Amino acid sequence: MSALIGKAGEALVAAELLRRQVNVAVPAYDGGVDLIAYHEMDMRRVVPIQVKARSSTCYNFQREWFSVPGIVLVQVWHTTTHPEFYIFGNLSDVEAALGPAHAASASWTEKGGYNVTTPGPDAIERMRPHRDRWDRITNRLS
């Protein structure tokens, strides 16, 4: 089931980008990039995208997701009901969503990950500035 949720999340992200007049390609091999955003008229600029989709609310970040240069992370919450999109252009965006205490935690600084399956209201509030930030993709294509 989680593989289907992941594919649904990728399709939802692709659809949102297409609505914004951004073309989307799916790599033949998933080496950390799920989608590639581009404009046909300027193929010199592309944006690699990593999509993480959940059927509920899940506060999950991994530093390794940013190992691909220029990658944008899109987290899709509530994929099967009312999708919410949270877009992170870099590690600074992620650390802002984590907040100072979690960004300084051993889990993040030493192990490179932070995961909470049931985030509290404070965590959800820190995600709010990243909701629907499609400009973090579209501005890189301009």
Steps between C-alpha positions, in 0.01 A plus 500: 500500500781747581641463147161598360483800734845603379400474134177688569702777666728524198198520268344773715823704494530454123140614455554812712808591295319442172223734619775761540621449142807303611588181312586190700710198412531176693851353508526138387702428815425637848842590635358757740313705239132423446412778254681755286333837441584703189374743236528382139632835382799494737635151557813646663306533825349199667394435859539152648224418748479243780142420605406351836133419535296385798133419548509692829714764670860389544792721595792329326824642364826340389811702423598253224198607295698815419808317367390572142609855405208741467238250614167618639311290754121487478318334786140406432282445805152343487565368150181293486258763631584871480866530394718766657833591339806617694795608287861530619764652275799422721617379840444845651129470419493158667681626809253787526217244498682291759546798727818584695472222758441218251752638248762486777400148613739207468243328282537775238861614546660157544263250343362729229133432557200611697168316509183544704195302389255717694632857502359743751346839425837677529655278231200546273521877551868496394398323179249772408753739332597217264149413388432546129837669440501402133711809435793303643478297180362746246746780587791269421362456150466874428 
